[in-house]
Amino acid sequence: MRTPLAPLQARLLNTAAIELWPAGLLRARGNADARALSRARQVLRRKRDGRYLAAVLDEGLWPLVPRLAREPGIDAALDLLDAPGPARGPAHPPRDMPLHGLEDRLAALGIDGAYARRTGLALVAEPEWLLLAGFDRYRRPLWLAPAAARAWQAMRRDAAAGGIALEAISGYRSHDYQLGIFERKRARGLEVAEILQVNAAPGYSEHHGGEALDIGTPGEPPAEESFETTPAFAWLSQHAARHGFSLSYPRDNPHGIVYEPWHWRFRGRDR
């Protein structure tokens, strides 16, 4: 039986198209997955749709899809897998990954520099690795950049000591995941302009950097303005800055983004 992975120990390793996950954090989606995951140390997972591509076993790589060698981005993932120890357990702070190909894919959606000028938002790079910061409301692994992960854990403990329960709704999201949202909605007949009313353009979400998370509290629906009326929001308004978090999109923010009392970003305690 696997030993459960504790928060602030497990790491998600990043490449442009594929993530390397600790196998113990993934759920089997079929019998083949179950056999592989029961023996795996890590799993290569496609970022766009979450598909499991291969399991890393003691005896080698176990493909979980046909024609694994043709999978876009597989060479970079295998290079990371074969890198010496520091790449598997980096001691240095995560560096930003290059934005290779993102602007081309935005152009294919008809999103250009006018979007950035209109919103005042900048492209956000993904970090090369993230820490497990616990689990969200839905028991999904919550990945954050290391400093943000530690600050979130400390803030939750501080709030709990005051009788306030804070829940994560979501944390890190990749560029490819956001692109996948747009592709699926376009396949259902929505126009890009309609999607942008609800979803940030791929590459422009604070969630990409691993420093932002959506916060809720038990009994309150997720990502609703009504969160503003809860004791949890009142506590955050008074104490979050002490932990390095600030509200990203208050009312009448200059980005034209709707008021999001649930969306908080770690900016560092010394800022």
Salt bridges, closest charged atoms under 4 A:
GLU19 OE1 - ARG45 NH1 3.34
ASP49 OD2 - ARG46 NH1 2.87
ASP58 OD1 - ARG41 NE 3.08
GLU59 OE2 - ARG39 NH2 1.88
GLU71 OE2 - ARG46 NE 2.70
GLU126 OE1 - LYS47 NZ 2.52
GLU126 OE2 - HIS175 ND1 3.27
GLU128 OE2 - HIS92 ND1 3.46
GLU128 OE2 - ARG95 NH2 3.63
ASP136 OD2 - ARG140 NE 2.61
ASP158 OD2 - ARG242 NH2 2.87
ASP158 OD2 - HIS243 NE2 2.86
GLU167 OE1 - ARG137 NE 2.67
ASP176 OD1 - ARG48 NH2 3.66
ASP176 OD1 - ARG105 NH1 2.48
GLU183 OE2 - ARG48 NH1 2.62
GLU206 OE1 - HIS263 NE2 2.81
GLU206 OE2 - ARG265 NH1 3.51
GLU206 OE2 - ARG267 NH2 3.42
GLU211 OE1 - ARG265 NH2 3.18
ASP214 OD1 - HIS207 NE2 3.29
ASP214 OD1 - HIS263 ND1 3.15
GLU225 OE2 - ARG251 NH2 2.98
GLU228 OE2 - ARG251 NH1 2.71
GLU260 OE1 - HIS263 ND1 3.80
